[in-house]
Amino acid sequence: MLRLAGIILAGTGAAHFAAPQVFDPISKAAFPDDTRQWTYRNGAIEVALGLALTTKKTRLLGLAGTAGYAGWLAGRIRANRPTPQ
């Protein structure tokens, strides 16, 4: 199951390069400046994490990295939310 999740995550990461315009609105919430560059960076991170999840030898590192990445993205989104007036 984790192997399949890794393949899906890596495929989604690769899609950031094939169709970045699809991911730009999502990336903009966390990275309002240089959004396109962050779309590509996030794609590369997702490919690396996804590939790490596909083999038993690197799976634990991939899980830790994915958890850290998700927390980091959540923090970026929270930090870049518009402040209520």
C-alpha positions as CSV (number, residue, x, y, z in Angstrom):
1,M,0.0,0.0,0.0
2,L,2.8,2.5,0.8
3,R,4.5,1.5,-2.4
4,L,1.4,2.5,-4.4
5,A,1.1,5.7,-2.4
6,G,4.7,6.5,-3.3
7,I,4.1,5.9,-7.0
8,I,1.1,8.2,-6.9
9,L,3.0,10.9,-5.0
10,A,5.9,10.7,-7.4
11,G,3.5,10.8,-10.3
12,T,1.8,13.9,-8.8
13,G,5.2,15.5,-8.3
14,A,6.1,14.8,-12.0
15,A,2.8,16.4,-13.0
16,H,4.0,19.7,-11.5
17,F,6.4,19.9,-14.4
18,A,4.1,18.7,-17.1
19,A,1.2,21.0,-16.1
20,P,2.4,23.6,-13.6
21,Q,-0.6,25.8,-14.2
22,V,-2.8,23.2,-12.5
23,F,-0.7,23.3,-9.3
24,D,0.0,27.1,-9.2
25,P,-3.3,28.0,-7.4
26,I,-2.6,25.4,-4.8
27,S,1.0,26.5,-4.4
28,K,0.0,30.2,-4.2
29,A,-1.7,29.6,-0.8
30,A,1.6,28.6,0.7
31,F,3.9,30.6,-1.5
32,P,2.4,33.8,-2.7
33,D,5.7,35.1,-4.1
34,D,7.6,33.2,-6.8
35,T,4.7,30.7,-7.0
36,R,5.8,29.0,-10.2
37,Q,9.2,28.4,-8.9
38,W,7.7,26.9,-5.7
39,T,5.4,24.7,-7.9
40,Y,8.5,23.2,-9.5
41,R,10.3,22.8,-6.1
42,N,7.3,21.1,-4.6
43,G,7.1,18.8,-7.6
44,A,10.7,17.8,-7.1
45,I,10.2,17.2,-3.4
46,E,7.1,15.1,-4.1
47,V,9.0,13.0,-6.7
48,A,11.8,12.4,-4.2
49,L,9.5,11.5,-1.3
50,G,7.3,9.3,-3.5
51,L,10.3,7.4,-4.8
52,A,11.6,7.0,-1.2
53,L,8.2,5.4,-0.3
54,T,8.5,2.8,-3.1
55,T,11.3,0.7,-1.6
56,K,11.5,-0.9,1.9
57,K,15.1,0.3,2.3
58,T,14.1,4.0,2.1
59,R,10.5,3.8,3.2
60,L,11.0,4.9,6.8
61,L,12.9,8.0,5.6
62,G,10.2,8.6,3.0
63,L,7.5,8.5,5.7
64,A,9.4,10.9,8.0
65,G,10.1,13.2,5.1
66,T,6.5,13.2,3.9
67,A,5.2,14.0,7.5
68,G,7.7,16.8,7.8
69,Y,6.8,18.1,4.3
70,A,3.1,18.1,5.1
71,G,3.7,19.9,8.4
72,W,5.9,22.5,6.7
73,L,3.3,23.1,4.0
74,A,0.5,23.5,6.5
75,G,2.7,26.0,8.4
76,R,3.4,28.0,5.2
77,I,-0.4,28.1,4.4
78,R,-1.2,29.2,7.9
79,A,1.5,31.9,7.9
80,N,0.4,33.3,4.5
81,R,-3.4,33.5,5.3
82,P,-4.7,37.0,5.0
83,T,-5.1,38.6,8.5
84,P,-8.7,39.6,9.4
85,Q,-9.3,43.3,9.4
